[in-house]
Amino acid sequence: MRRGCLLRSLKSYKETRTQVLAGITSFFAISYIIIVNPMILKDAGMPFDLSVFATIIISIIGCLIMAIWGQAPIILTPGMGVNAFFTYTLVVSMHFSWQTAIAVSIISSLFYIVIAFSKLSDLLSNAIPQVIKTGITVGIGMFLVELGLEKAGLIVSGHNGSLLALGSLQNAGTLLALFGLIITLVLFLMKIPGNFIIGIFVTSIVGFIFHIKGQTATVQFSKINSLPQIFAQGNFEAIGDIKFWLAVFSMTMILVFESMGLLEGILPNKSKFKRSFQSSAITAFLSGIIGTSPTVAAAESAAGIETGGRTGLVALVASVFFTASLFLVGFLKYVPQVAIAPVIIITGATMMQNLKLINFEDFSDWFPAFLIIVLIPLTGSIATGLCFGFISYPITKSVVHQTQEISVTMWILSLIFLINLICSTFLT
């Protein structure tokens, strides 16, 4: 009996260690958001320093909610797609003030909460065909690969008419990323515990030795006292305008279906979808109160999941590290983005293995999934990929006389996505 207790304790220790390492991995994979999100919101007129703190604080809160309520290994932080919509569509294109954009976010999040806490979430989730869900997983994986290659400097904006081009292999950062990719890949293939963390750590040390800088930031902690300047600053004066409600509709679609698609794609335990979705909705609403663009489930959560993350402890650990980053944000410069890139690339590659689940013989199945897979990385928007995938699915199935595979809910969703596409085109 004593030996049995010892074995159980050892197993429990190993499991806890796995979840903690997964939480650390997920944090470092998404840590760039602490700087990148404020840089995007700065273009909307929001103070950079205060946006840094708002980003960190809402990430702390979101991860805590996910850990306690969702009990899933998902990181909640301001989304890279929705923050661009917030800044470049609502503020730059539509000429809303950032305070009005915050109001749009708050109302959109309230609709999100209604959907998440009603039977609508289950109805929507169950209506999505498996091939679409698989396409979402693969598309997000391809998006992560593209993101990782970009962070590594291995791909850059194209020239002479090409969309993308190979980065310079004379660049020290790119060479460091290749070194990190080799080290991390070897550790991953050998199934070494903590492989991703070790890879980030070793690559960061080599980068420090050769003076390769990371995510530099000059933020003074004392400025956190000015946070009330962006706290609860939503301006609802434009609530009577049709333009305001078109913006609400589009943002609601992005929030609901981007998070739904991502959770369906990366959650290892699908039974945790409902509460994870609810956690995401609540945090998105609180984002507007705190003073930042809405949060979504981070695709980089897949990095922690790939290392064995399965429980809410992953989100809790990430929350602790976000808390520490409030005081240590300047030290992130010692973790170059090129050190994180290998983790993101390998994680994306593992997600793309789900291609084997798609029936390529049935083109009516494959084509909608194909659109999702290519448009998510090429447009940098999960919502855009979903839009074209959902619209095309009923079309392809109708042409081959397989309408029995299209539920009523799926027809409605396709129509809603079509309306959203039209609205988004009008808004921009």
C-alpha positions in Angstrom: 0.0 0.0 0.0 2.9 2.3 0.9 4.5 1.6 -2.5 1.2 2.4 -4.2 0.9 5.8 -2.4 4.4 6.6 -3.4 3.7 5.7 -7.1 0.6 7.9 -7.0 2.5 10.8 -5.5 5.2 10.5 -8.1 2.6 10.4 -10.9 0.9 13.4 -9.4 4.2 15.3 -9.2 5.0 14.5 -12.8 1.6 15.6 -14.0 1.8 18.9 -12.0 5.3 19.5 -13.4 3.9 18.9 -17.0 1.1 21.4 -16.4 3.5 24.0 -15.0 5.9 23.7 -17.9 3.0 23.9 -20.3 1.9 27.1 -18.6 5.4 28.6 -18.9 5.6 27.6 -22.5 2.3 29.1 -23.4 3.2 32.4 -21.6 6.5 32.8 -23.5 4.8 31.9 -26.7 2.3 34.7 -26.3 4.4 37.1 -24.3 5.0 39.3 -27.4 1.4 40.5 -27.1 2.5 42.6 -24.1 4.3 44.9 -26.5 2.7 44.3 -29.8 -0.9 44.9 -28.7 -0.1 48.4 -27.2 1.8 49.2 -30.4 -1.3 48.5 -32.5 -3.6 50.4 -30.0 -1.2 53.3 -30.1 -2.3 53.9 -33.8 -5.8 54.3 -32.4 -4.6 57.1 -30.1 -4.4 55.1 -26.9 -1.4 55.8 -24.6 1.3 53.1 -25.2 2.5 52.7 -21.5 -1.1 52.4 -20.2 -2.0 50.0 -22.9 0.9 47.8 -21.8 -0.5 47.6 -18.3 -4.1 47.1 -19.5 -2.9 44.2 -21.7 -1.1 42.6 -18.9 -3.9 43.1 -16.3 -6.7 41.7 -18.6 -4.5 38.8 -19.4 -4.0 38.1 -15.7 -7.8 38.3 -15.1 -8.6 36.2 -18.2 -6.2 33.4 -17.4 -7.5 33.3 -13.8 -11.1 33.0 -15.0 -10.1 30.3 -17.5 -8.2 28.5 -14.7 -11.1 28.6 -12.2 -14.2 28.4 -14.4 -13.0 27.0 -17.7 -10.4 24.7 -16.1 -8.8 24.4 -19.5 -5.2 25.0 -20.8 -6.2 28.1 -22.7 -4.6 31.6 -22.5 -6.9 34.5 -22.8 -5.3 37.7 -24.0 -6.1 40.6 -26.4 -6.4 39.0 -29.9 -4.1 39.9 -32.8 -7.0 40.0 -35.3 -9.5 41.8 -33.3 -7.1 44.5 -32.1 -6.4 45.3 -35.8 -10.1 45.5 -36.4 -10.4 47.8 -33.4 -7.7 50.2 -34.5 -7.6 50.1 -38.3 -11.3 49.5 -39.1 -13.2 51.2 -36.2 -10.8 54.1 -35.5 -8.8 54.7 -38.7 -11.4 53.7 -41.4 -14.7 54.6 -39.7 -13.3 57.6 -37.8 -14.6 56.5 -34.4 -12.6 57.7 -31.4 -10.9 55.0 -29.4 -13.5 55.6 -26.7 -16.3 54.8 -29.1 -14.4 51.7 -30.3 -14.3 50.6 -26.6 -18.1 51.1 -26.5 -18.5 48.9 -29.6 -16.3 46.3 -27.9 -18.4 46.3 -24.7 -21.7 45.9 -26.5 -20.3 43.2 -28.8 -19.0 41.4 -25.7 -22.5 41.5 -24.1 -23.9 39.7 -27.2 -21.0 37.3 -26.9 -21.9 36.6 -23.3 -25.6 36.0 -24.1 -24.5 33.4 -26.8 -21.9 31.8 -24.5 -24.3 31.3 -21.5 -27.3 30.1 -23.5 -28.0 27.0 -25.6 -26.9 28.9 -28.7 -23.3 28.0 -28.0 -24.0 24.3 -28.1 -26.3 24.7 -31.0 -23.7 26.6 -33.0 -20.9 24.2 -32.0 -22.9 21.1 -32.9 -24.0 22.5 -36.2 -20.4 22.9 -37.5 -19.4 19.9 -39.7 -16.4 18.0 -38.6 -14.5 18.8 -41.8 -14.9 22.5 -41.1 -13.6 22.0 -37.5 -10.6 20.1 -38.9 -10.0 22.8 -41.4 -10.0 25.4 -38.6 -7.4 23.3 -36.7 -5.1 23.0 -39.7 -5.7 26.6 -40.7 -4.6 27.9 -37.3 -1.6 25.5 -37.4 -0.6 27.0 -40.8 -1.1 30.5 -39.4 1.2 29.7 -36.5 3.8 28.3 -38.9 3.6 31.6 -40.9 3.8 33.6 -37.7 6.8 31.6 -36.4 8.7 31.9 -39.7 8.0 35.7 -39.7 9.3 36.0 -36.1 12.4 34.0 -37.1 13.0 36.3 -40.1 12.9 33.3 -42.4 10.1 34.9 -44.4 9.7 38.6 -45.1 7.5 40.8 -47.3 8.0 40.0 -50.9 9.5 42.1 -53.6 9.3 42.2 -57.4 5.7 41.3 -57.2 6.0 38.3 -54.9 3.9 38.0 -51.8 6.6 36.6 -49.5 10.4 36.1 -49.8 13.2 34.3 -48.0 14.7 36.4 -45.3 18.4 37.2 -45.2 20.5 34.3 -43.8 23.2 36.9 -43.1 20.9 38.3 -40.3 22.2 37.2 -36.9 18.6 36.9 -35.5 17.6 34.6 -38.4 20.7 32.4 -37.8 19.8 32.3 -34.1 16.3 31.2 -35.0 17.6 28.4 -37.1 19.9 27.3 -34.3 16.9 27.4 -31.9 14.7 25.5 -34.4 17.3 22.7 -34.6 17.8 22.5 -30.8 14.1 22.6 -30.1 13.2 20.1 -32.8 15.8 17.6 -31.5 14.5 17.9 -28.0 10.9 17.5 -29.3 11.7 14.4 -31.3 13.5 12.9 -28.4 10.5 13.7 -26.2 12.6 15.4 -23.6 10.4 16.8 -20.8 10.2 20.6 -21.0 11.6 20.5 -24.5 10.1 23.9 -25.6 11.2 25.7 -22.4 14.7 24.3 -22.7 14.8 25.4 -26.4 13.7 29.0 -25.5 16.1 29.1 -22.6 19.2 27.9 -24.6 18.4 30.1 -27.6 17.9 33.2 -25.3 21.3 32.5 -23.6 23.0 32.3 -27.0 21.2 35.4 -28.1 22.4 37.2 -25.0 26.0 36.1 -25.6 26.0 37.4 -29.1 24.0 40.6 -28.2 20.9 39.7 -30.2 18.2 41.9 -28.8 14.6 40.7 -28.0 11.3 42.3 -27.2 12.6 45.7 -26.1 10.3 47.9 -24.1 10.8 51.1 -22.1 7.9 51.1 -19.7 8.0 52.7 -16.2 6.0 50.8 -13.6 5.1 54.1 -11.8 2.9 55.0 -14.8 0.4 52.3 -13.7 -1.0 55.0 -11.4 -2.4 56.7 -14.6 -4.4 53.7 -15.6 -7.7 55.4 -14.7 -7.2 57.5 -17.9 -8.3 54.5 -20.0 -10.4 52.6 -17.4 -14.1 52.5 -18.2 -13.8 55.1 -20.9 -16.4 53.7 -23.4 -18.3 56.5 -25.2 -21.8 55.5 -26.2 -22.9 58.8 -27.9 -22.9 57.1 -31.3 -25.2 54.3 -30.2 -28.0 55.7 -32.3 -26.0 55.5 -35.6 -26.5 52.6 -38.0 -22.7 52.7 -38.5 -22.2 51.9 -34.8 -24.4 48.8 -35.0 -22.8 47.6 -38.2 -19.5 47.7 -36.3 -21.1 45.9 -33.3 -22.4 43.1 -35.6 -19.0 42.6 -37.3 -17.0 42.6 -34.0 -19.5 40.2 -32.4 -19.0 37.8 -35.4 -15.2 38.0 -34.9 -15.4 37.4 -31.2 -17.8 34.6 -31.2 -16.6 32.6 -34.2 -12.8 33.2 -33.8 -12.9 32.0 -30.2 -15.3 29.1 -31.1 -13.2 28.0 -34.0 -10.0 28.2 -32.1 -11.4 26.3 -29.0 -12.8 23.7 -31.3 -9.5 23.4 -33.0 -7.0 23.1 -30.1 -8.9 22.0 -26.9 -7.6 18.5 -26.0 -10.8 17.9 -24.0 -13.9 19.0 -26.0 -16.1 18.6 -22.9 -14.4 21.8 -21.6 -15.6 23.8 -24.6 -18.7 25.3 -22.9 -17.0 26.8 -19.9 -13.9 27.8 -21.9 -16.2 29.7 -24.3 -18.0 31.4 -21.4 -14.6 32.3 -19.8 -13.6 33.9 -23.1 -16.9 35.9 -23.3 -16.6 37.3 -19.8 -13.0 38.3 -20.3 -13.8 40.0 -23.6 -16.4 42.1 -21.8 -14.0 43.0 -19.0 -11.4 44.1 -21.6 -13.5 47.1 -22.5 -13.8 48.1 -18.8 -10.0 47.7 -18.3 -9.4 49.8 -21.4 -8.1 47.6 -24.2 -9.2 45.7 -27.3 -11.2 42.5 -26.6 -9.5 39.3 -25.6 -9.8 35.9 -27.4 -8.4 32.5 -26.8 -4.8 32.7 -28.0 -3.7 30.4 -30.8 -0.4 30.2 -29.0 -2.1 28.2 -26.3 -1.4 25.2 -28.6 2.3 25.4 -27.7 1.5 24.5 -24.1 -1.1 21.9 -25.1 1.5 20.3 -27.3 3.8 19.9 -24.3 1.1 18.1 -22.4 -1.0 20.9 -21.0 -4.5 19.6 -20.2 -5.9 21.4 -17.1 -6.6 24.9 -15.8 -3.2 24.9 -14.0 -1.7 25.9 -17.3 -3.8 29.1 -17.4 -3.1 29.7 -13.7 0.7 29.5 -14.2 0.4 31.8 -17.2 -1.6 34.2 -15.0 1.3 34.2 -12.4 3.8 35.0 -15.1 1.7 37.8 -16.5 1.5 39.2 -13.0 5.3 39.0 -12.7 5.6 40.7 -16.1 4.0 43.8 -14.6 7.2 44.4 -12.7 9.6 42.8 -15.1 8.3 43.9 -18.4 11.7 45.3 -19.3 13.4 41.9 -18.9 11.4 40.5 -21.8 14.1 42.0 -24.0 16.3 39.1 -22.9 13.9 36.6 -24.6 14.2 37.4 -28.3 11.2 36.7 -30.6 13.5 34.5 -32.6 13.8 32.3 -29.5 10.1 31.9 -29.4 9.7 31.3 -33.1 10.8 27.6 -33.1 8.2 26.7 -30.6 5.4 28.4 -32.7 6.7 26.7 -35.9 6.8 23.2 -34.4 3.4 23.6 -32.7 1.8 24.8 -36.0 3.3 21.8 -37.8 1.8 19.3 -35.3 -1.6 20.9 -35.7 -1.3 20.6 -39.5 -1.0 16.9 -39.1 -4.8 16.9 -38.8 -4.9 17.1 -42.6 -4.9 13.3 -42.6 -8.5 13.4 -41.1 -9.9 15.2 -44.2 -11.4 13.1 -47.0 -9.6 14.5 -50.1 -11.6 12.2 -52.4 -14.7 14.3 -51.6 -14.0 17.7 -53.1 -17.2 19.1 -51.7 -15.7 18.5 -48.2 -12.1 19.4 -49.1 -12.8 22.8 -50.8 -14.5 24.6 -47.9 -11.7 23.3 -45.6 -9.1 24.3 -48.1 -10.4 27.9 -48.1 -10.2 28.1 -44.3 -6.7 26.6 -44.3 -5.2 29.0 -46.9 -7.2 32.2 -46.0 -6.4 32.2 -42.3 -2.7 32.5 -42.8 -2.8 34.5 -46.0 -5.1 37.2 -44.6 -3.9 36.9 -41.0 -7.5 36.6 -39.8 -9.1 33.5 -38.4 -12.5 35.2 -38.9 -11.9 35.7 -42.6 -11.0 32.0 -43.1 -14.1 31.0 -41.2 -16.3 33.4 -43.3 -15.3 31.9 -46.7 -15.4 28.3 -45.3 -18.9 28.6 -43.9 -20.2 30.3 -47.0 -18.8 27.8 -49.4 -19.8 24.6 -47.5 -23.6 24.8 -48.4 -22.7 25.7 -52.0 -20.4 22.7 -52.6 -22.8 20.3 -50.8 -25.8 21.6 -52.8 -24.0 21.2 -56.1 -23.3 17.5 -55.4 -26.8 16.9 -54.1 -25.7 16.3 -50.5 -28.0 18.9 -48.8 -28.9 16.3 -46.2 -25.4 17.0 -44.7 -26.4 20.7 -44.2 -28.3 21.4 -41.0 -30.8 24.3 -40.7 -28.4 26.0 -38.3 -25.6 25.7 -40.8 -27.7 27.4 -43.5 -28.4 30.2 -41.1 -24.7 30.5 -40.1 -23.7 30.7 -43.8 -26.2 33.5 -44.4 -24.9 35.3 -41.3 -21.3 35.0 -42.5 -22.4 36.3 -45.9 -24.0 39.3 -44.3 -20.9 39.8 -42.1 -18.7 39.7 -45.2 -20.9 42.4 -46.9 -20.9 44.5 -43.7 -17.1 44.2 -43.4 -16.6 45.2 -47.0 -18.9 48.2 -46.4 -17.1 49.2 -43.2 -13.6 49.2 -44.8 
